[in-house]
């Protein structure tokens, strides 16, 4: 019984970690897209000069 409770608690902890990881990955992907867009804008500005 206690082992089941420990496993359930560990399962919950791991699920939370996965959610945090997924959020962090999403944020990194968004930052990457933002940076790529800024780079495109800067590249266009450099071509104009």
Buried (B, 14 or more C-beta within 10 A) or exposed (E): EEEEEEEEEEEEEEEEEEEEEEEEEEEEEEEEEEEEEEEEEEEEEEEEE
